Amino acid sequence: MTPLPRLDGALCVVTGGTSGIGYGAALGLARLGAELVLPSRDLERGEHTAAAIRKQTGATVWVRGCDLGALSSVREFAEGYLRTFRRADVLVNSAGALFPTRQLTPDGFEATLAIDYLGPFLLTRSLLPALARAGRVGAPARIVNVSGEYHRRVRLDLDDLQLERGYGLVRAGAQAVLAKLMFTVELARRLPPGVTANAVHPGAVRSGLLRNLPWPLRIAAALARPFMLGPEAGAETVLYLAASPDVAEVSGGYFARCAPLEPAAHALDPEACRRLWEASAALTEGARGLTNALRG
């Protein structure tokens, strides 16, 4: 594997950057010399994280308010970003949430779907002008979506994305990572030259998500914790996809341990991926001026 290059001057947006994989990715990108923008629902926590990254790396880090569970907040963040920064070299979608019982966001969406998938879907489309501005063929802007192996456990039911007919924490999380993987496949097909999108299975990583598990699963997670990856180790493949010249021409792939991994066949179904895209676009309707930069 080619050593990762320096990213001096690159501008990287990392969601979920206050803990877990997102924090590991943000710290790793900063160590490579990148400047960071951290969208955060909790500004105080975001600023605390930014200060820690600055102290360890000397990097420039901005924190901006963004609640991925509220589409209006995602739009507001994206509009402010495009006004202020104009370009983005890397977008890492690593934020996630799990809920023991079915919760609804202010927009009326099932919360895991909204935070883990619909918010990142809208954010990615909204920031595409900045990504297209930064990338070029051979030196692309890169989108990295954190997915996972649980995508193999479920099939997407487009008639019940909100899980009204039988909610379960594991099912909700598995549906979200499957949706992100299918989104990545379809996004890669639609992206203009000079922008790539890939998905990653990070492995079992210690994360704040574990706090939301029901108590039996929380006990199991606590017992497994010593064997889980830390944030930086969990982010290795994210950094590989964000920076390595080895994958500069790769788009629409699924990776683990810095190598391609074959996803489940149903995650690659072209018609299912297209239908999910159309359903997601309809659910996030109101994203303005986004389709012109996409093919199809």
Secondary structure per residue as TSV (DSSP state, phi and psi in degrees):
chain	resnum	aa	ss	phi	psi
A	1	M	-	360.0	130.0
A	2	T	-	-65.7	134.5
A	3	P	-	-57.3	146.0
A	4	L	-	-68.7	136.4
A	5	P	-	-78.3	165.1
A	6	R	-	-66.6	148.8
A	7	L	-	-119.0	31.8
A	8	D	T	-56.1	128.2
A	9	G	T	88.6	-12.7
A	10	A	-	-73.9	145.9
A	11	L	E	-113.2	119.9
A	12	C	E	-122.0	133.0
A	13	V	E	-104.5	125.9
A	14	V	E	-128.7	114.8
A	15	T	T	-86.1	155.2
A	16	G	T	67.4	25.1
A	17	G	T	-77.7	-0.2
A	18	T	T	-90.6	-8.3
A	19	S	S	-161.2	167.2
A	20	G	H	56.7	-140.8
A	21	I	H	-59.7	-41.5
A	22	G	H	-60.6	-41.8
A	23	Y	H	-65.2	-44.0
A	24	G	H	-60.4	-40.1
A	25	A	H	-66.5	-44.9
A	26	A	H	-61.9	-45.3
A	27	L	H	-64.1	-42.8
A	28	G	H	-63.8	-42.6
A	29	L	H	-63.9	-39.4
A	30	A	H	-65.0	-38.9
A	31	R	H	-62.3	-28.6
A	32	L	T	-82.3	-1.8
A	33	G	T	102.6	1.2
A	34	A	-	-73.1	154.9
A	35	E	E	-93.0	146.1
A	36	L	E	-120.1	145.5
A	37	V	E	-121.7	122.1
A	38	L	E	-109.9	105.4
A	39	P	E	-71.8	131.5
A	40	S	E	-145.5	133.4
A	41	R	S	-69.5	-36.7
A	42	D	S	-102.8	99.8
A	43	L	H	-64.2	-37.3
A	44	E	H	-62.4	-45.3
A	45	R	H	-65.9	-38.8
A	46	G	H	-61.3	-43.7
A	47	E	H	-66.8	-36.6
A	48	H	H	-62.3	-43.4
A	49	T	H	-64.1	-44.8
A	50	A	H	-59.6	-41.7
A	51	A	H	-63.2	-39.7
A	52	A	H	-65.0	-41.0
A	53	I	H	-67.9	-42.1
A	54	R	H	-59.4	-43.7
A	55	K	H	-62.6	-39.3
A	56	Q	H	-80.2	-27.7
A	57	T	H	-124.6	-19.0
A	58	G	-	74.9	10.7
A	59	A	-	-74.6	158.3
A	60	T	-	-84.4	125.4
A	61	V	E	-134.1	125.8
A	62	W	E	-107.8	146.4
A	63	V	E	-118.8	132.2
A	64	R	E	-132.1	143.2
A	65	G	E	-67.6	133.6
A	66	C	-	-165.2	120.0
A	67	D	-	-104.7	107.3
A	68	L	T	-65.4	-15.1
A	69	G	T	-85.7	1.0
A	70	A	-	-129.6	111.7
A	71	L	H	-60.4	-34.6
A	72	S	H	-63.9	-35.7
A	73	S	H	-68.6	-39.6
A	74	V	H	-62.8	-44.9
A	75	R	H	-62.4	-43.1
A	76	E	H	-63.0	-43.2
A	77	F	H	-60.3	-48.4
A	78	A	H	-63.1	-42.4
A	79	E	H	-63.8	-41.7
A	80	G	H	-65.9	-38.9
A	81	Y	H	-61.9	-47.4
A	82	L	H	-63.9	-33.3
A	83	R	H	-70.9	-39.6
A	84	T	H	-87.8	-45.3
A	85	F	T	-106.9	-32.3
A	86	R	-	71.1	-33.7
A	87	R	-	-130.4	157.4
A	88	A	-	-145.3	123.7
A	89	D	S	-84.9	-30.8
A	90	V	E	-143.1	137.5
A	91	L	E	-124.5	120.5
A	92	V	E	-110.4	116.0
A	93	N	E	-96.7	94.1
A	94	S	-	-121.3	-3.1
A	95	A	-	-66.4	146.2
A	96	G	-	-158.2	163.4
A	97	A	-	-152.1	149.6
A	98	L	-	-132.7	142.6
A	99	F	-	-132.7	129.1
A	100	P	S	-61.2	-33.7
A	101	T	S	-122.4	159.3
A	102	R	-	-66.0	123.1
A	103	Q	-	-119.4	151.7
A	104	L	B	-114.7	142.7
A	105	T	-	-82.0	170.2
A	106	P	T	-57.3	-25.1
A	107	D	T	-81.7	-4.8
A	108	G	S	88.6	14.3
A	109	F	-	-96.9	150.0
A	110	E	B	-57.9	132.5
A	111	A	H	-66.8	-40.0
A	112	T	H	-63.9	-44.4
A	113	L	H	-60.0	-42.5
A	114	A	I	-66.3	-49.8
A	115	I	I	-76.4	-40.7
A	116	D	I	-82.3	-26.2
A	117	Y	I	-129.5	-57.6
A	118	L	I	-64.1	-41.3
A	119	G	H	-60.5	-50.3
A	120	P	H	-61.4	-36.0
A	121	F	H	-58.1	-50.2
A	122	L	H	-67.2	-41.4
A	123	L	H	-61.1	-45.5
A	124	T	H	-61.1	-48.4
A	125	R	H	-63.2	-37.3
A	126	S	H	-69.3	-33.3
A	127	L	H	-90.6	1.1
A	128	L	H	-57.4	-39.2
A	129	P	H	-57.8	-37.7
A	130	A	H	-70.2	-37.6
A	131	L	H	-68.3	-43.4
A	132	A	H	-64.0	-32.8
A	133	R	H	-69.5	-32.5
A	134	A	H	-85.2	-30.7
A	135	G	-	-93.9	160.8
A	136	R	B	-151.6	162.1
A	137	V	T	-59.8	129.3
A	138	G	T	94.3	-26.7
A	139	A	B	-139.5	67.9
A	140	P	-	-76.1	155.5
A	141	A	E	-72.8	149.2
A	142	R	E	-129.0	136.4
A	143	I	E	-111.3	127.4
A	144	V	E	-122.6	117.7
A	145	N	E	-106.2	123.4
A	146	V	E	-80.2	114.0
A	147	S	-	-114.5	-138.4
A	148	G	-	169.2	166.9
A	149	E	G	-70.6	-16.4
A	150	Y	G	-64.7	-10.6
A	151	H	G	-61.2	-21.7
A	152	R	G	-74.9	-14.4
A	153	R	G	-89.2	-11.3
A	154	V	-	-134.7	160.9
A	155	R	-	-114.7	144.2
A	156	L	-	-77.9	127.8
A	157	D	-	-106.2	100.2
A	158	L	T	-67.2	-15.3
A	159	D	T	-86.0	-6.6
A	160	D	-	-146.0	49.1
A	161	L	T	-61.9	-26.8
A	162	Q	T	-83.5	0.9
A	163	L	-	53.6	46.1
A	164	E	-	-76.3	-21.1
A	165	R	S	-106.9	64.3
A	166	G	S	108.1	74.9
A	167	Y	-	-80.9	141.2
A	168	G	-	-148.5	145.3
A	169	L	H	-58.0	-47.3
A	170	V	H	-65.6	-42.8
A	171	R	H	-61.8	-42.9
A	172	A	H	-63.4	-43.8
A	173	G	H	-66.3	-40.6
A	174	A	H	-65.7	-40.7
A	175	Q	H	-61.8	-39.8
A	176	A	H	-65.6	-43.0
A	177	V	H	-71.2	-32.1
A	178	L	H	-65.1	-44.4
A	179	A	H	-61.0	-40.3
A	180	K	H	-66.5	-35.8
A	181	L	H	-68.9	-45.2
A	182	M	H	-65.1	-37.7
A	183	F	H	-60.0	-42.9
A	184	T	H	-60.7	-43.5
A	185	V	H	-61.9	-47.2
A	186	E	H	-71.7	-37.9
A	187	L	H	-60.1	-44.0
A	188	A	H	-59.0	-35.9
A	189	R	H	-67.0	-32.2
A	190	R	H	-95.4	-15.5
A	191	L	-	-66.3	149.0
A	192	P	-	-74.3	162.6
A	193	P	T	-56.9	143.1
A	194	G	T	95.2	1.4
A	195	V	E	-135.6	132.1
A	196	T	E	-119.8	159.7
A	197	A	E	-140.6	130.0
A	198	N	E	-139.9	158.3
A	199	A	E	-115.6	157.6
A	200	V	E	-137.3	140.4
A	201	H	-	-99.5	111.5
A	202	P	-	-82.7	-11.7
A	203	G	-	90.7	-174.4
A	204	A	S	-83.0	112.1
A	205	V	B	-119.4	137.1
A	206	R	-	-62.8	128.9
A	207	S	-	-152.7	154.8
A	208	G	G	-64.6	-16.4
A	209	L	G	-58.6	-28.7
A	210	L	G	-65.2	-21.5
A	211	R	G	-65.4	-23.5
A	212	N	G	-89.7	-0.3
A	213	L	S	-72.2	150.4
A	214	P	-	-59.0	154.9
A	215	W	H	-58.2	-36.9
A	216	P	H	-62.6	-41.2
A	217	L	H	-71.0	-30.8
A	218	R	H	-65.7	-39.3
A	219	I	H	-64.5	-44.7
A	220	A	H	-61.4	-41.3
A	221	A	H	-65.5	-38.1
A	222	A	H	-63.9	-39.8
A	223	L	H	-67.0	-33.6
A	224	A	H	-83.5	-14.7
A	225	R	G	-52.5	-42.9
A	226	P	G	-60.6	-20.7
A	227	F	G	-97.9	-2.6
A	228	M	S	-82.9	159.6
A	229	L	B	-76.8	146.2
A	230	G	-	-75.8	169.0
A	231	P	H	-55.9	-42.6
A	232	E	H	-69.9	-41.7
A	233	A	H	-65.9	-38.5
A	234	G	H	-66.5	-22.4
A	235	A	T	-93.9	2.6
A	236	E	H	-58.0	-44.9
A	237	T	H	-72.8	-31.7
A	238	V	H	-59.4	-47.4
A	239	L	H	-64.2	-39.1
A	240	Y	H	-57.8	-47.7
A	241	L	H	-70.4	-28.6
A	242	A	H	-79.0	-24.0
A	243	A	H	-133.9	-24.3
A	244	S	-	-69.4	135.2
A	245	P	G	-67.1	-17.8
A	246	D	G	-63.2	-25.4
A	247	V	G	-118.3	22.5
A	248	A	T	-62.5	-26.8
A	249	E	T	-106.2	7.9
A	250	V	-	-97.5	133.1
A	251	S	-	-146.9	143.5
A	252	G	S	82.7	14.6
A	253	G	-	-93.2	169.0
A	254	Y	E	-128.6	126.5
A	255	F	E	-129.4	150.9
A	256	A	E	-148.0	141.8
A	257	R	T	52.3	40.6
A	258	C	T	60.3	32.0
A	259	A	E	-145.6	152.7
A	260	P	E	-62.2	144.5
A	261	L	-	-131.4	132.7
A	262	E	-	-75.7	120.3
A	263	P	-	-78.8	172.6
A	264	A	-	-60.9	145.5
A	265	A	G	-58.6	-36.6
A	266	H	G	-68.1	-19.0
A	267	A	G	-76.3	-14.9
A	268	L	S	-105.3	-1.5
A	269	D	-	-59.8	114.7
A	270	P	H	-58.9	-41.6
A	271	E	H	-68.3	-40.9
A	272	A	H	-65.8	-40.3
A	273	C	H	-64.3	-40.8
A	274	R	H	-64.6	-43.7
A	275	R	H	-66.0	-38.0
A	276	L	H	-63.0	-43.1
A	277	W	H	-57.1	-48.9
A	278	E	H	-64.3	-40.5
A	279	A	H	-64.8	-40.9
A	280	S	H	-66.9	-40.5
A	281	A	H	-62.5	-39.8
A	282	A	H	-66.6	-41.1
A	283	L	H	-67.5	-30.6
A	284	T	T	-101.3	21.4
A	285	E	T	-52.7	139.9
A	286	G	T	117.2	-12.9
A	287	A	-	-69.6	116.2
A	288	R	T	-95.9	137.5
A	289	G	T	65.7	32.6
A	290	L	-	-99.8	-26.5
A	291	T	G	-79.7	-18.4
A	292	N	G	-64.6	-28.2
A	293	A	G	-86.5	-2.6
A	294	L	S	-106.0	146.5
A	295	R	-	-85.9	116.7
A	296	G	-	88.1	360.0
